[in-house]
Amino acid sequence: MTALTEHIQPGLDVKKIPAALVAAFLLQTAGALFWAGSAADRISVLERTVASEQAAIAQVAVLEEQVREMKEQLSRIEGKLDRMQGAGAKQ
């Protein structure tokens, strides 16, 4: 049994890991965290922009409906005026 354990080497020997490799892993992790933080900031800015644009879109929809109603009212008023002018000309 001891002969077998002498031949098996551990998968990761902490003493043999170069300092440059550890530094590279730490820098890569720090870079990933920095990137994730900046991405989260950009996403929150975009979400606020979309929210404000949604409010503007809702206001435009209300205005479009009001303009449509005004056009219908104007059309009815013009029709009544045309009928009144036509009735006045016949007399």
C-alpha positions in Angstrom: 0.0 0.0 0.0 2.8 2.4 0.7 4.4 1.8 -2.7 1.1 2.8 -4.3 0.8 6.1 -2.3 4.4 7.0 -3.2 3.6 6.9 -6.9 0.4 8.9 -6.7 1.1 12.6 -6.7 -1.5 15.1 -5.5 -3.3 17.0 -8.3 -2.5 20.4 -7.0 0.7 21.0 -5.1 0.5 24.5 -3.6 4.2 24.8 -3.3 4.8 24.3 -7.1 2.3 27.0 -8.3 4.3 30.0 -9.7 3.6 33.4 -8.2 3.1 34.8 -11.7 0.2 32.3 -12.2 -1.4 33.3 -9.0 -1.0 37.0 -9.9 -2.5 36.4 -13.3 -5.6 34.7 -11.7 -6.0 37.5 -9.3 -5.8 40.2 -12.0 -8.2 38.2 -14.2 -10.7 37.9 -11.4 -10.4 41.6 -10.5 -10.9 42.5 -14.2 -13.9 40.3 -14.4 -15.4 41.9 -11.3 -14.7 45.4 -12.6 -16.3 44.5 -16.0 -19.4 43.0 -14.3 -19.8 46.2 -12.2 -19.5 48.5 -15.2 -22.0 46.3 -17.1 -24.4 46.5 -14.3 -24.1 50.3 -14.3 -24.8 50.4 -18.1 -27.8 48.2 -17.7 -29.3 50.3 -14.9 -28.8 53.4 -17.1 -30.6 51.7 -20.0 -33.4 50.6 -17.7 -34.0 54.2 -16.5 -33.9 55.4 -20.1 -36.5 52.8 -21.2 -38.7 53.7 -18.3 -38.7 57.4 -19.2 -39.3 56.6 -22.8 -42.3 54.4 -21.9 -43.8 57.4 -20.1 -43.3 59.5 -23.2 -44.9 56.8 -25.4 -47.9 56.7 -23.1 -48.3 60.5 -23.4 -48.1 60.4 -27.2 -50.8 57.7 -27.3 -53.1 59.9 -25.2 -52.4 62.9 -27.4 -53.1 60.8 -30.5 -56.4 59.8 -29.1 -57.3 63.4 -28.2 -56.4 64.6 -31.7 -58.5 61.8 -33.3 -61.5 62.9 -31.2 -60.9 66.6 -32.1 -60.9 65.7 -35.8 -64.2 63.8 -35.4 -65.7 66.8 -33.6 -64.4 69.2 -36.3 -65.8 67.0 -39.0 -69.3 67.0 -37.3 -69.1 70.8 -36.9 -68.2 71.2 -40.5 -71.1 69.0 -41.5 -73.5 71.0 -39.5 -72.2 74.2 -40.9 -72.5 72.8 -44.5 -76.1 71.8 -43.8 -76.9 75.2 -42.2 -75.4 77.0 -45.2 -77.3 74.8 -47.6 -80.6 75.4 -45.8 -80.0 79.1 -45.8 -79.4 79.2 -49.5 -82.7 77.4 -50.2 -84.7 80.0 -48.4 
